[in-house]
Amino acid sequence: MMGDDLDRMRHPDEARRTILERATLLPAEEAPLAEAAGRVLAQDLVAEEDAPPFAAATMDGYAVVAGDPSPWREIVGRQTAGFMLGLEVSDGHAVAITTGSPMPPGADAVIPVEETEESDGHVVVHQDDVAPGTNVRPRGSDLKKGALVLAAGTTLGPAEVGLAAGLGYARVPVRRQA
């Protein structure tokens, strides 16, 4: 009897192959992100826009034109994180800016607040030779529009759900549960 059992036994790789050949995927459905944890992604998720969607300040300071040699610049407004305020920067001007805020048009660098002194509606810059891109996080530096974020077949855990939420997905395509 023992010999007969050994003749019918299969190698684990062969058994796995047989199971996978006969298994069928359950159809896809859309699930709210709040109910997606533990589910299997049915299709690739791609970035629908650049992340971040704008150039952003990486520290508190003043948004300026990098090549402007003016040490004394008029402050034309204050940009905080959130909506663009319609401010614009040109030579001789600056915008007070907070970390993570969108860069105003015309500005291509941020001078750290520690390298400045504010006086009478102006900012005195104590830093020489500011290069374009200084203290600025470029648009799309995390993800470019169309980039693969999560591949089909991924089991969604807290990190994956958080990533999808951060990219604006409210619902995701997942495999139906049996």
C-alpha positions in Angstrom: 0.0 0.0 0.0 2.8 2.4 0.8 4.3 2.0 -2.7 0.9 2.9 -4.3 0.7 6.1 -2.2 4.2 7.2 -3.3 3.3 6.6 -7.0 0.4 9.0 -6.7 2.3 11.8 -4.8 3.3 14.8 -6.8 6.1 17.2 -6.3 4.9 20.5 -4.7 5.8 22.5 -7.7 3.8 20.3 -10.0 0.8 20.4 -7.6 1.0 24.2 -7.5 1.2 24.4 -11.3 -1.9 22.2 -11.6 -3.8 24.3 -9.1 -2.9 27.6 -10.8 -3.8 26.2 -14.2 -7.3 25.3 -13.0 -7.9 28.4 -10.8 -9.9 31.3 -12.2 -9.8 34.9 -11.1 -12.9 36.3 -9.6 -14.3 39.3 -11.6 -13.2 42.9 -10.7 -15.4 45.4 -8.9 -14.9 48.9 -7.6 -14.5 49.2 -3.8 -14.5 52.3 -1.6 -11.0 52.9 -0.4 -12.2 52.6 3.2 -13.2 49.0 2.5 -10.2 48.1 0.3 -7.7 46.9 2.9 -7.0 43.2 2.5 -8.4 43.1 -1.0 -6.4 42.3 -4.2 -5.9 45.1 -6.7 -7.5 44.1 -10.1 -5.6 46.5 -12.3 -2.6 48.8 -12.2 -3.0 52.1 -10.4 -1.2 54.9 -12.1 -0.6 58.5 -11.0 -3.3 60.7 -12.6 -1.2 63.8 -12.1 2.3 64.8 -11.1 3.1 64.5 -7.4 3.6 67.1 -6.1 1.4 68.9 -8.6 3.4 72.1 -8.2 6.9 73.2 -7.4 7.0 73.6 -3.6 9.1 75.4 -1.0 11.1 72.9 1.1 11.5 75.4 4.0 10.2 78.6 5.4 11.7 81.7 3.9 11.3 84.0 0.9 10.5 83.0 -2.7 12.7 85.0 -5.0 14.2 85.1 -8.5 17.6 83.4 -8.1 19.6 85.7 -10.3 18.3 88.9 -8.7 21.3 90.6 -7.0 19.1 92.9 -4.9 19.9 92.5 -1.2 16.7 94.6 -0.3 13.5 93.2 -1.8 9.9 94.4 -1.4 7.6 91.7 0.2 4.6 91.5 -2.1 2.6 88.9 -0.1 2.7 85.7 2.0 2.1 82.3 0.5 1.1 79.5 2.8 0.3 75.8 2.0 -2.9 75.3 0.2 -4.2 77.5 -2.6 -2.1 79.6 -4.9 -2.8 83.2 -4.0 -2.1 84.9 -7.3 1.1 86.4 -6.1 4.0 86.9 -8.6 7.7 87.5 -8.0 10.1 89.6 -10.1 13.4 91.2 -9.6 13.4 93.4 -6.4 10.5 91.5 -4.9 9.9 88.5 -2.7 7.1 86.5 -1.3 7.2 85.2 2.3 6.6 81.4 2.0 6.1 78.4 4.3 7.3 74.9 3.9 5.3 72.9 1.4 3.7 76.0 -0.2 3.4 76.3 -3.9 6.0 78.5 -5.5 4.6 81.7 -6.9 5.1 82.4 -10.6 8.4 84.1 -11.3 10.1 82.7 -8.2 12.7 79.9 -8.7 14.4 79.7 -5.3 13.7 80.0 -1.6 16.1 81.9 0.7 15.8 80.4 4.2 14.3 82.8 6.8 17.5 82.4 8.8 19.4 84.1 6.0 17.2 87.1 6.0 15.9 90.0 8.0 12.5 91.6 7.6 12.2 95.4 7.9 9.5 97.9 6.8 7.8 95.6 4.3 11.1 94.5 2.8 13.4 91.6 3.3 17.1 92.0 3.5 18.9 89.0 2.1 22.2 87.9 3.8 22.8 85.0 1.4 24.9 85.5 -1.8 24.6 83.7 -5.1 21.3 81.8 -4.8 21.0 79.2 -7.5 17.7 78.4 -9.3 16.0 75.4 -7.6 17.5 76.2 -4.2 15.2 74.9 -1.5 12.5 74.1 -4.1 11.0 70.6 -4.6 10.2 70.3 -8.3 6.8 69.4 -9.7 6.5 65.7 -10.2 9.6 64.9 -8.1 7.8 62.1 -6.3 5.7 60.7 -9.2 5.2 61.7 -12.8 1.7 61.6 -14.3 1.2 58.1 -15.8 3.8 56.4 -13.5 2.9 53.0 -12.1 1.9 53.4 -8.4 0.6 49.9 -7.5 0.6 46.9 -9.8 -2.4 44.6 -10.4 -2.3 41.6 -8.0 -1.0 43.7 -5.1 -2.7 42.9 -1.7 -3.8 46.3 -0.3 -2.5 47.0 3.2 -2.6 50.2 5.2 0.4 51.7 3.3 -1.0 50.9 -0.1 -4.5 52.3 0.9 -2.8 55.4 2.2 -0.8 55.8 -1.0 -3.9 55.5 -3.1 -5.7 58.0 -0.9 -2.8 60.4 -1.1 -3.1 60.3 -4.9 -6.8 61.1 -4.8 -8.4 57.7 -5.4 -11.7 57.4 -3.6 -12.5 53.9 -5.1 -10.1 51.2 -6.4 -10.6 48.2 -8.7 -10.3 45.0 -6.7 -11.0 41.3 -7.2 -14.5 40.3 -5.9 -14.4 38.4 -2.7 -15.7 34.8 -2.8 
